[in-house]
Amino acid sequence: MGKITVLDQQTIDKIAAGEVVERPASVVKELVENAVDAGASQVTVEIKEGGIGFIRITDNGSGMEKDDIPLAFLRHSTSKIKSVEDLTGVRSLGFRGEALSSISAVSMVELITKTRENTLGSRCYLEGGERKSLEEIGAPDGTTLIVRNLFYNTPARKKFLKSEMTEAAAVHEMMTHLALSHPEISFKVVIGGQMKLQTPGNGNLKDVIYHIYGRDVAMRLIPVDQVSGPLHITGFVGKPEISRGNRNYENYFVNGRYVKSKIIAKGIEDGYRTFMMQHRYPFVCLSIQADGAMLDVNVHPTKMELRFSDQNLVYDAIERVVKEALSGKELIPEVTLKEKKEPHNEPEKPEKPPKTEVPQQKLPLEKMWKTPEPTREPVEPKDKDLEYFLAEMRKRVEERHRQNAEVLKEENGYEALPPESPPKKKETKKPAEPERIPEQLELFDGKLLSKEAAVRHVILGQLFDTYWLVQYGDKLYIIDQHAAHEKVLYERLIKDLRQRTFQSQLLSPPIVLNLSMQEEQLYLRFQSCFSDMGFEIEEFGDRAYAVRAVPANLPGIGRYEILMELLDSLSEISGKGSSESLLDKVASMSCKAAVKGNHQMSAMEAKALIDELLTLENPYHCPHGRPTIISMTKYELEKKFKRIV
């Protein structure tokens, strides 16, 4: 007897459901994407028990006809495409026709829907993929889908779910991506009866970012709107100061769909390379509009992965757009001196007045709440903690008055008079300046590194044989001589590459590199790029090459170990090599030729270095992303020395 059998339909449906429905967040994703495709402008998501016990998605979209409801829960039934040719130009978020079928196979589903044209709506109830009822009811325009008891009939899958809190967090994260990719839609997310996310739906992406990430992130954004070949890239990139230790802040969307792409991520991170420390990741929210013919989103049932027909084109466009957005901005981090509270500076607690027994009797309301006239002028508190204490006491008195007034009104039928405020002393003291939040200087906020400012620089001296102190206006600037020199060498190299004005410095004797087969292939791939940059390299036998000259402005790179390190790093570059790609790797080697820390420079050398920084496009970070300059305000110093309290 044969061993091969055909599975029954119920088993097939559960296997298919496992490909699409992994956890509650998968259910929410599929259903909300259907709401977006239905033209909804408002979508509300409510979950309980992490979405395992209850999920409700409500939208005001186009709704469904009663005759279409039975078809909607069949496998591979969809209104998004008609034939295989439509796959190349699909713009909707969903198109595979598996969402409703897969979800209903492993849960209890209730669907309530109505179109604008119909007077009545429809209600359909299914358990385990089997329809139990279909009837007409009164309903608002749009669709409501309720999913209960997820995986109730597949306990093997249910036991692999995480805790309710973890599953709820996954739903929230997924909804933030949908909100960022569709700022024109108002999203609400209710978890366990509490509103966790609400966006305005006014089409303003910055407002959505504010609601999700807060004020600090929203204040430090640089807008992007650029067409690069077949790609239109819009959105925001964050200033380097809001970097994170993971990629959770990297948000990018292709044709409105949140995806994960190594090519896009590498383009973003390489665009930030000279602006940010290594192993730090930026905040970005970029929307990429591309011709559907150049990408394939039908790679995985969840549609989280996609392929590009020309990956190098996409990488180059993303990297260039990010780098151009960051270039030209004065990104000098400002440091603050945070004060620690010292115990001996705290004000003494006021002594409690002795308790006196007051007989319980009703007094006239005016006497009960009348504040006695002060016998002397109140002393203005000088300490913010004491101010806070008095304000809290005042709030408690007012709250007690409100409670007593309600009791008296209930007992006697009339309201109590509000307590009179004590007379306020006319303020003569200048109000304290608000605490400043550290942030980077903007383009028009008095640039330190400009020709106009150069004549007003005051070089104060060198600190620890590494840092130069410069006064300009009411700020103190601290310049790292090593990082600054690295940046100068790097920018010289870029300029020479673009203008093709390289000069070579001969090495005597030449450096002979003995390469493996893989290393030789790497060199041959970038051979023309090395020549463009000023290297003179000749064959010197079997897989041996003699380096006879190096770029004149990078004499420190002419060492065997540095050249081999440079060659090894080229393996990270994908696609056809270019001089710009090689330049990024050479930039990481430029520190070998830069002046080091713990090296005494003269004031004239320091001035020459600062003057050359004035001419650079991006002088604020070294090639490795470390800051070259930080600043400190006069206000912060005076605050530390107690000149300002």
C-alpha positions as CSV (number, residue, x, y, z in Angstrom):
1,M,0.0,0.0,0.0
2,G,1.3,3.5,-0.9
3,K,2.5,5.8,1.8
4,I,1.5,9.1,0.2
5,T,-1.9,10.5,1.2
6,V,-3.8,13.7,0.4
7,L,-4.4,15.8,3.5
8,D,-7.9,16.8,4.4
9,Q,-9.0,20.5,4.0
10,Q,-9.1,21.2,7.8
11,T,-5.4,20.1,8.2
12,I,-4.4,22.1,5.1
13,D,-6.1,25.2,6.5
14,K,-4.3,24.9,9.8
15,I,-0.9,24.4,8.2
16,A,-1.5,27.4,6.0
17,A,-2.6,29.4,9.0
18,G,0.8,28.6,10.6
19,E,2.6,30.4,7.8
20,V,0.6,33.7,8.2
21,V,-0.6,33.7,11.8
22,E,2.4,33.4,14.2
23,R,1.1,35.5,17.1
24,P,-1.5,38.1,17.9
25,A,0.5,40.8,16.2
26,S,0.3,38.8,13.0
27,V,-3.5,38.9,13.2
28,V,-3.6,42.6,13.9
29,K,-1.2,43.3,11.0
30,E,-3.3,41.4,8.5
31,L,-6.6,42.9,9.6
32,V,-5.3,46.5,9.8
33,E,-3.7,46.2,6.4
34,N,-7.1,45.1,5.0
35,A,-8.6,48.2,6.7
36,V,-6.0,50.5,5.1
37,D,-6.6,48.8,1.7
38,A,-10.4,49.4,2.2
39,G,-9.8,53.2,2.3
40,A,-10.3,53.7,6.0
41,S,-9.4,57.1,7.5
42,Q,-9.9,55.9,11.1
43,V,-8.8,52.5,12.5
44,T,-9.2,51.4,16.2
45,V,-7.4,48.4,17.5
46,E,-8.4,46.9,20.9
47,I,-6.8,43.9,22.5
48,K,-7.1,42.1,25.8
49,E,-4.9,39.4,27.3
50,G,-2.1,40.3,24.9
51,G,-4.4,39.7,22.0
52,I,-4.7,36.0,22.8
53,G,-8.1,36.2,24.3
54,F,-9.6,39.2,22.4
55,I,-8.8,41.4,19.4
56,R,-11.2,43.9,17.9
57,I,-10.4,45.9,14.7
58,T,-12.8,48.7,13.8
59,D,-12.5,50.9,10.6
60,N,-14.6,53.3,8.6
61,G,-13.6,51.9,5.2
62,S,-15.7,50.7,2.3
63,G,-17.2,47.7,4.0
64,M,-18.3,44.4,2.3
65,E,-21.3,43.3,0.5
66,K,-23.2,40.4,2.0
67,D,-22.7,38.2,-1.0
68,D,-18.9,38.6,-0.7
69,I,-18.6,37.5,2.9
70,P,-18.6,33.7,2.3
71,L,-16.0,34.2,-0.4
72,A,-13.8,36.4,1.8
73,F,-13.1,33.5,4.2
74,L,-12.0,31.1,1.4
75,R,-8.3,30.5,0.7
76,H,-6.7,32.6,-2.1
77,S,-9.8,34.8,-2.4
78,T,-8.9,38.5,-2.9
79,S,-10.1,41.7,-4.4
80,K,-6.5,43.1,-4.9
81,I,-5.3,41.1,-8.0
82,K,-7.0,39.2,-10.8
83,S,-4.0,37.4,-12.5
84,V,-0.3,36.8,-12.2
85,E,0.4,39.9,-14.3
86,D,-1.0,42.1,-11.5
87,L,1.8,40.9,-9.1
88,T,4.4,43.2,-10.8
89,G,2.4,46.3,-10.1
90,V,0.6,45.6,-6.9
91,R,0.4,48.6,-4.6
92,S,-2.0,47.3,-1.9
93,L,-0.6,46.0,1.4
94,G,-2.4,42.7,1.2
95,F,-3.0,40.6,-2.0
96,R,-2.5,36.9,-1.2
97,G,-6.0,36.2,-0.1
98,E,-5.0,34.1,3.0
99,A,-5.5,36.5,6.0
100,L,-9.2,35.9,6.8
101,S,-9.0,32.2,5.9
102,S,-5.9,31.6,8.1
103,I,-7.2,33.6,11.1
104,S,-10.6,32.0,11.1
105,A,-9.0,28.5,11.0
106,V,-7.4,29.0,14.4
107,S,-9.9,31.2,16.3
108,M,-13.5,32.3,16.7
109,V,-14.2,35.2,14.4
110,E,-17.1,37.6,14.3
111,L,-17.4,40.0,11.3
112,I,-19.8,43.0,11.2
113,T,-19.7,45.1,8.0
114,K,-21.7,47.6,6.0
115,T,-21.2,49.5,2.8
116,R,-22.2,53.1,2.4
117,E,-24.8,52.3,-0.2
118,N,-26.7,49.7,1.8
119,T,-29.2,50.4,4.6
120,L,-28.4,47.3,6.6
121,G,-25.1,45.6,7.4
122,S,-24.2,42.0,7.8
123,R,-22.9,39.8,10.7
124,C,-21.0,36.6,10.1
125,Y,-19.7,34.2,12.9
126,L,-17.2,31.4,12.3
127,E,-15.5,28.9,14.6
128,G,-12.4,27.1,13.4
129,G,-13.0,28.2,9.9
130,E,-16.6,26.8,9.9
131,R,-19.4,29.3,9.3
132,K,-22.0,29.2,12.0
133,S,-24.3,32.1,11.0
134,L,-24.8,34.9,8.5
135,E,-27.5,37.5,9.0
136,E,-28.4,41.1,8.4
137,I,-28.2,43.6,11.2
138,G,-28.0,47.4,11.7
139,A,-24.4,48.6,11.6
140,P,-22.3,51.7,11.0
141,D,-20.4,52.1,7.7
142,G,-17.1,50.1,7.6
143,T,-16.0,46.9,9.1
144,T,-15.5,45.4,12.6
145,L,-13.7,42.2,13.1
146,I,-13.6,40.4,16.5
147,V,-11.1,37.6,17.0
148,R,-11.5,35.5,20.2
149,N,-9.5,32.6,21.7
150,L,-6.6,32.6,19.3
151,F,-5.1,29.1,18.7
152,Y,-7.9,27.5,20.9
153,N,-7.9,24.5,18.5
154,T,-4.2,24.3,18.0
155,P,-2.7,24.1,21.6
156,A,0.7,23.1,20.2
157,R,1.0,26.5,18.7
158,K,-0.5,28.3,21.6
159,K,2.0,27.1,24.1
160,F,4.8,28.8,22.1
161,L,3.3,32.2,22.6
162,K,5.1,34.6,25.0
163,S,3.6,36.3,28.0
164,E,0.6,38.6,27.6
165,M,2.8,41.7,28.2
166,T,5.3,40.6,25.5
167,E,2.5,39.8,22.9
168,A,0.9,43.2,23.7
169,A,4.2,45.0,23.2
170,A,4.6,43.2,19.8
171,V,1.1,44.5,18.7
172,H,2.0,48.0,19.8
173,E,5.3,48.0,17.9
174,M,3.6,46.8,14.8
175,M,1.0,49.5,15.0
176,T,3.6,52.2,15.4
177,H,5.1,51.1,12.0
178,L,1.6,51.2,10.4
179,A,1.0,54.7,11.9
180,L,4.4,56.0,10.6
181,S,3.8,54.6,7.1
182,H,0.3,56.1,6.9
183,P,0.2,59.5,8.6
184,E,-3.1,60.3,6.8
185,I,-4.9,57.7,8.8
186,S,-5.9,58.2,12.5
187,F,-4.9,55.1,14.5
188,K,-6.0,54.3,18.0
189,V,-4.6,51.4,20.0
190,V,-6.3,50.3,23.3
191,I,-4.5,47.6,25.3
192,G,-6.2,46.3,28.4
193,G,-8.7,49.1,28.5
194,Q,-6.0,51.8,28.3
195,M,-5.2,54.1,25.3
196,K,-1.6,53.4,24.3
197,L,-1.4,55.1,21.0
198,Q,-3.4,57.8,19.2
199,T,-2.4,59.6,16.0
200,P,-4.1,62.6,14.5
201,G,-4.4,61.4,10.9
202,N,-3.7,64.8,9.5
203,G,-1.1,63.6,7.1
204,N,1.8,65.3,9.0
205,L,4.5,62.7,9.6
206,K,6.2,64.8,12.2
207,D,3.1,64.9,14.3
208,V,3.0,61.1,14.2
209,I,6.6,60.9,15.3
210,Y,5.9,63.3,18.2
211,H,3.0,61.1,19.4
212,I,5.1,57.9,19.2
213,Y,8.6,59.0,20.2
214,G,8.1,62.2,22.1
215,R,9.3,65.8,21.9
216,D,13.1,65.1,22.2
217,V,13.1,63.1,19.0
218,A,10.6,65.3,17.1
219,M,12.8,68.4,17.8
220,R,15.9,66.8,16.3
221,L,14.7,65.8,12.8
222,I,16.1,66.8,9.4
223,P,13.5,66.6,6.5
224,V,14.2,64.6,3.4
225,D,12.5,64.9,0.0
226,Q,14.6,63.8,-2.9
227,V,14.1,62.0,-6.2
228,S,17.0,59.7,-7.1
229,G,16.6,57.8,-10.3
230,P,13.4,55.6,-10.1
231,L,13.2,56.2,-6.3
232,H,11.4,59.0,-4.5
233,I,12.6,59.2,-0.9
234,T,10.8,61.3,1.7
235,G,10.6,61.5,5.5
236,F,13.0,62.5,8.2
237,V,16.5,61.5,9.4
238,G,17.5,62.2,13.0
239,K,20.4,64.1,14.1
240,P,23.3,61.9,15.3
241,E,22.7,62.8,19.0
242,I,19.5,60.7,19.1
243,S,21.3,57.5,18.1
244,R,20.6,54.1,19.8
245,G,22.5,50.9,20.5
246,N,20.2,48.9,18.2
247,R,18.2,49.2,15.0
248,N,14.8,49.7,16.6
249,Y,14.7,53.4,15.5
250,E,15.4,52.6,11.8
251,N,11.9,52.8,10.2
252,Y,11.7,52.6,6.4
253,F,8.8,51.8,4.2
254,V,8.6,50.7,0.5
255,N,5.4,51.8,-1.2
256,G,3.7,52.2,2.1
257,R,4.8,48.8,3.4
258,Y,7.0,48.3,6.5
259,V,9.8,45.9,5.5
260,K,13.2,44.7,6.7
261,S,16.0,45.0,4.1
262,K,19.7,44.6,4.6
263,I,20.4,46.7,1.5
264,I,18.3,49.7,2.8
265,A,19.7,49.3,6.4
266,K,23.3,49.3,5.1
267,G,22.6,52.4,2.9
268,I,21.2,54.3,5.9
269,E,24.1,53.3,8.2
270,D,26.8,54.0,5.6
271,G,25.2,57.4,5.1
272,Y,25.7,58.1,8.8
273,R,29.1,56.6,8.9
274,T,31.2,59.8,9.3
275,F,28.5,61.4,11.5
276,M,28.1,58.8,14.2
277,M,30.1,56.5,16.5
278,Q,30.6,52.9,15.4
279,H,28.1,50.4,16.8
280,R,25.5,53.2,17.2
281,Y,22.4,53.3,15.0
282,P,20.4,56.3,13.9
283,F,16.7,57.3,14.0
284,V,15.2,57.5,10.5
285,C,11.7,57.4,9.2
286,L,11.9,57.2,5.4
287,S,9.2,56.4,2.8
288,I,10.6,55.0,-0.5
289,Q,8.3,55.0,-3.5
290,A,9.5,52.7,-6.2
291,D,8.2,51.2,-9.4
292,G,6.6,47.9,-8.6
293,A,8.4,46.2,-11.5
294,M,11.8,46.6,-9.7
295,L,10.8,44.8,-6.5
296,D,9.3,41.5,-5.4
297,V,7.3,41.5,-2.2
298,N,5.9,38.0,-2.7
299,V,9.0,36.5,-1.0
300,H,7.4,35.4,2.3
301,P,3.7,35.0,3.4
302,T,4.1,37.9,5.9
303,K,5.4,40.2,3.2
304,M,8.1,41.6,5.6
305,E,10.9,40.8,3.1
306,L,11.4,42.0,-0.4
307,R,13.9,41.8,-3.2
308,F,15.1,44.5,-5.5
309,S,16.1,43.9,-9.1
310,D,18.9,46.4,-8.8
311,Q,20.3,46.4,-5.2
312,N,23.3,48.6,-6.0
313,L,21.0,51.4,-7.3
314,V,18.9,51.3,-4.1
315,Y,21.9,51.2,-1.8
316,D,23.6,54.2,-3.6
317,A,20.4,56.2,-3.6
318,I,19.7,55.7,0.1
319,E,23.3,56.4,1.2
320,R,23.6,59.5,-0.9
321,V,20.2,61.0,0.3
322,V,21.1,60.4,4.0
323,K,24.6,61.8,3.6
324,E,23.4,64.9,1.8
325,A,20.7,65.5,4.4
326,L,23.3,65.5,7.2
327,S,25.9,67.6,5.3
328,G,25.9,71.3,5.8
329,K,24.3,71.2,9.3
330,E,26.4,72.5,12.3
331,L,26.1,69.5,14.5
332,I,28.2,70.5,17.6
333,P,26.9,68.6,20.7
334,E,26.4,70.9,23.7
335,V,27.4,69.5,27.1
336,T,25.8,70.5,30.4
337,L,27.1,70.3,34.0
338,K,24.4,68.5,36.0
339,E,24.3,69.4,39.7
340,K,24.0,66.8,42.4
341,K,21.9,67.6,45.4
342,E,24.0,67.8,48.5
343,P,22.3,66.8,51.8
344,H,23.7,69.8,53.7
345,N,22.2,72.2,51.2
346,E,18.6,71.0,51.8
347,P,16.4,73.4,53.8
348,E,15.5,72.4,57.3
349,K,12.0,71.0,57.6
350,P,9.7,73.4,59.4
351,E,8.7,72.3,62.9
352,K,5.1,71.1,63.3
353,P,3.0,73.4,65.4
354,P,1.7,71.8,68.6
355,K,-1.7,70.0,68.4
356,T,-4.6,71.7,70.1
357,E,-7.9,70.1,70.7
358,V,-10.7,71.9,68.9
359,P,-14.3,71.2,70.0
360,Q,-16.4,69.7,67.3
361,Q,-18.9,72.3,66.3
362,K,-20.3,73.9,63.2
363,L,-18.9,77.4,62.5
364,P,-20.2,79.9,60.0
365,L,-18.6,79.1,56.6
366,E,-17.0,82.5,56.4
367,K,-15.1,81.9,59.6
368,M,-14.4,78.2,58.8
369,W,-12.5,79.0,55.6
370,K,-11.5,82.6,56.1
371,T,-7.7,82.9,56.0
372,P,-6.5,85.1,58.9
373,E,-4.6,88.2,58.0
374,P,-0.8,87.7,58.3
375,T,0.8,89.5,61.2
376,R,4.0,90.1,59.1
377,E,5.0,90.0,55.5
378,P,5.6,86.5,54.3
379,V,9.1,85.6,53.5
380,E,9.6,84.7,49.9
381,P,11.0,81.1,49.8
382,K,14.4,80.9,48.0
383,D,14.6,77.2,47.6
384,K,12.6,75.4,44.9
385,D,11.9,72.4,47.3
386,L,10.3,74.7,49.8
387,E,8.2,76.3,47.0
388,Y,7.1,72.9,46.1
389,F,6.2,72.1,49.7
390,L,4.0,75.2,50.0
391,A,2.3,74.6,46.7
392,E,1.5,71.0,47.8
393,M,0.0,72.3,51.1
394,R,-2.1,74.8,49.2
395,K,-3.4,72.1,46.9
396,R,-4.3,69.9,49.9
397,V,-6.2,72.7,51.6
398,E,-8.2,73.4,48.4
399,E,-9.0,69.7,48.0
400,R,-10.2,69.5,51.6
401,H,-12.4,72.5,51.1
402,R,-13.9,71.0,48.0
403,Q,-14.7,67.8,49.9
404,N,-16.2,69.6,52.9
405,A,-18.2,71.9,50.6
406,E,-19.8,68.9,49.0
407,V,-20.7,67.4,52.4
408,L,-22.2,70.7,53.6
409,K,-24.1,71.2,50.4
410,E,-25.6,67.7,50.8
411,E,-26.5,68.3,54.5
412,N,-27.6,72.0,54.5
413,G,-28.4,72.7,50.8
414,Y,-26.0,75.6,50.3
415,E,-22.4,75.9,49.0
416,A,-19.3,76.8,50.9
417,L,-17.3,79.9,49.9
418,P,-13.9,79.2,48.4
419,P,-10.9,79.9,50.6
420,E,-9.2,83.2,50.1
421,S,-5.7,83.3,48.8
422,P,-3.1,84.8,51.1
423,P,-1.7,88.1,49.9
424,K,1.1,87.7,47.4
425,K,4.3,89.7,47.7
426,K,5.1,91.6,44.6
427,E,8.0,89.8,42.9
428,T,11.2,91.9,42.5
429,K,13.6,89.0,41.9
430,K,14.4,88.3,38.3
431,P,12.8,84.9,37.4
432,A,15.3,82.1,37.0
433,E,16.1,81.0,33.5
434,P,14.5,77.7,32.4
435,E,16.8,74.7,32.4
436,R,18.3,74.2,29.0
437,I,18.1,70.9,27.2
438,P,21.4,69.9,25.6
439,E,21.0,70.0,21.8
440,Q,23.1,70.5,18.8
441,L,23.5,73.9,17.2
442,E,21.5,74.7,14.2
443,L,22.7,76.0,10.9
444,F,21.8,79.7,11.6
445,D,22.7,79.7,15.3
446,G,26.0,81.5,15.1
447,K,28.4,79.1,13.4
448,L,31.7,78.7,15.1
449,L,33.3,77.3,11.9
450,S,32.6,80.1,9.4
451,K,34.9,82.7,7.9
452,E,32.9,85.5,9.6
453,A,33.4,83.9,13.0
454,A,37.1,83.2,12.5
455,V,38.2,86.7,13.3
456,R,36.5,86.5,16.7
457,H,38.0,83.2,17.8
458,V,40.0,83.4,21.0
459,I,42.3,80.3,21.3
460,L,42.8,79.9,25.1
461,G,45.3,77.1,25.0
462,Q,45.8,73.3,25.0
463,L,44.5,70.9,27.6
464,F,46.1,67.5,28.4
465,D,48.2,67.9,25.2
466,T,45.1,66.7,23.3
467,Y,42.2,69.3,23.4
468,W,42.2,72.9,22.3
469,L,40.0,75.4,24.1
470,V,38.4,78.1,21.9
471,Q,36.2,81.0,23.1
472,Y,33.6,82.3,20.7
473,G,30.8,84.6,21.9
474,D,29.3,83.2,25.1
475,K,30.4,79.6,24.4
476,L,33.5,77.6,25.2
477,Y,34.4,75.1,22.4
478,I,36.6,72.1,23.0
479,I,38.3,70.7,19.9
480,D,39.9,67.2,19.8
481,Q,43.1,67.8,17.8
482,H,43.3,64.1,16.7
483,A,39.7,63.8,15.5
484,A,40.0,67.2,13.8
485,H,43.2,66.3,12.0
486,E,41.6,63.0,10.9
487,K,38.7,64.9,9.4
488,V,40.9,67.4,7.6
489,L,42.9,64.5,6.0
490,Y,39.6,62.7,5.0
491,E,38.1,65.8,3.4
492,R,41.3,66.6,1.5
493,L,41.1,63.1,0.0
494,I,37.5,63.5,-1.0
495,K,38.2,66.9,-2.6
496,D,41.2,65.4,-4.5
497,L,39.1,62.5,-5.7
498,R,36.4,64.7,-7.1
499,Q,38.8,67.1,-8.7
500,R,41.2,64.4,-9.9
501,T,44.1,66.4,-8.5
502,F,46.0,63.6,-6.8
503,Q,49.7,63.7,-6.2
504,S,51.7,60.6,-5.4
505,Q,54.6,60.2,-2.9
506,L,57.2,57.7,-3.9
507,L,58.1,55.0,-1.4
508,S,61.7,53.9,-1.1
509,P,62.0,51.0,-1.0
510,P,58.6,49.9,-2.3
511,I,56.3,47.8,-0.2
512,V,55.7,44.3,-1.5
513,L,52.3,42.7,-0.8
514,N,52.1,38.9,-1.1
515,L,48.4,38.2,-1.6
516,S,46.2,35.1,-1.4
517,M,43.9,34.3,-4.3
518,Q,40.9,36.0,-2.6
519,E,43.0,39.1,-1.8
520,E,44.3,39.3,-5.3
521,Q,40.7,39.2,-6.7
522,L,39.8,42.0,-4.4
523,Y,42.7,44.1,-5.5
524,L,42.0,43.5,-9.2
525,R,38.3,44.5,-8.6
526,F,39.4,47.9,-7.2
527,Q,42.6,48.3,-9.3
528,S,41.4,51.3,-11.2
529,C,40.2,53.0,-8.0
530,F,43.6,52.7,-6.4
531,S,45.1,54.3,-9.5
532,D,42.6,57.2,-9.4
533,M,43.5,57.9,-5.8
534,G,47.2,58.2,-6.3
535,F,48.5,54.7,-5.6
536,E,51.1,53.3,-7.9
537,I,51.0,49.5,-7.7
538,E,52.8,47.0,-10.1
539,E,52.9,43.3,-10.4
540,F,55.9,41.7,-8.7
541,G,55.6,38.0,-9.4
542,D,53.0,35.3,-8.7
543,R,50.3,37.1,-6.6
544,A,52.8,39.6,-5.4
545,Y,52.4,43.4,-6.0
546,A,54.8,46.2,-5.3
547,V,53.4,49.5,-3.9
548,R,55.7,52.2,-5.3
549,A,53.7,55.3,-4.3
550,V,50.8,56.3,-2.1
551,P,48.7,59.5,-2.0
552,A,50.9,62.4,-0.9
553,N,48.4,63.7,1.6
554,L,48.3,60.3,3.4
555,P,51.9,59.4,3.9
556,G,51.1,57.5,7.1
557,I,49.2,54.9,5.0
558,G,52.4,53.7,3.4
559,R,52.9,50.7,5.8
560,Y,52.5,47.0,5.0
561,E,50.0,46.3,7.8
562,I,47.8,49.3,7.0
563,L,47.7,48.4,3.3
564,M,46.7,44.8,4.1
565,E,44.1,46.0,6.5
566,L,42.7,48.3,3.8
567,L,42.6,45.5,1.3
568,D,40.8,43.2,3.8
569,S,38.1,45.8,4.5
570,L,37.2,45.9,0.8
571,S,35.4,42.6,1.0
572,E,32.6,44.4,2.8
573,I,31.7,46.4,-0.3
574,S,29.0,44.8,-2.4
575,G,28.6,45.2,-6.2
576,K,31.0,46.8,-8.5
577,G,33.7,48.8,-6.8
578,S,34.0,52.6,-7.2
579,S,36.4,55.2,-6.0
580,E,33.8,56.6,-3.6
581,S,33.4,53.1,-2.0
582,L,37.2,52.7,-1.7
583,L,37.4,56.3,-0.3
584,D,35.2,55.3,2.7
585,K,37.6,52.5,3.6
586,V,40.7,54.7,3.1
587,A,39.0,57.3,5.4
588,S,39.1,54.8,8.3
589,M,42.8,54.5,7.7
590,S,43.4,58.2,7.6
591,C,43.9,58.3,11.4
592,K,47.2,56.5,10.9
593,A,48.5,59.7,9.3
594,A,46.8,62.1,11.8
595,V,48.4,63.8,14.7
596,K,47.8,61.9,17.9
597,G,46.5,62.9,21.3
598,N,49.2,63.6,24.0
599,H,51.1,65.6,21.4
600,Q,52.0,69.2,22.0
601,M,51.0,71.5,19.1
602,S,51.9,75.2,18.9
603,A,49.1,77.8,18.9
604,M,49.9,78.6,15.2
605,E,49.5,74.9,14.3
606,A,46.2,74.8,16.2
607,K,45.0,77.9,14.4
608,A,46.0,76.5,11.0
609,L,44.0,73.3,11.8
610,I,40.9,75.3,12.9
611,D,41.2,77.5,9.8
612,E,41.3,74.4,7.6
613,L,38.2,73.1,9.4
614,L,36.4,76.2,8.2
615,T,36.6,75.0,4.6
616,L,35.2,71.5,5.1
617,E,31.6,70.4,4.3
618,N,31.2,68.4,7.5
619,P,33.8,69.3,10.1
620,Y,31.8,68.1,13.1
621,H,32.6,64.4,13.1
622,C,35.8,62.4,12.4
623,P,35.7,59.6,9.7
624,H,34.7,57.1,12.5
625,G,31.8,59.2,13.7
626,R,33.4,60.7,16.8
627,P,32.7,64.4,17.5
628,T,35.5,66.8,16.7
629,I,34.1,69.6,18.7
630,I,31.8,70.0,21.7
631,S,30.6,73.2,23.4
632,M,29.6,74.5,26.8
633,T,27.7,77.7,27.4
634,K,28.6,80.6,29.7
635,Y,25.3,80.0,31.4
636,E,26.2,76.5,32.4
637,L,29.6,77.6,33.9
638,E,28.0,80.4,35.8
639,K,25.4,78.0,37.1
640,K,28.1,75.7,38.4
641,F,29.9,78.5,40.1
642,K,26.6,79.6,41.8
643,R,26.6,83.0,40.0
644,I,23.2,82.0,38.8
645,V,20.8,80.2,41.2
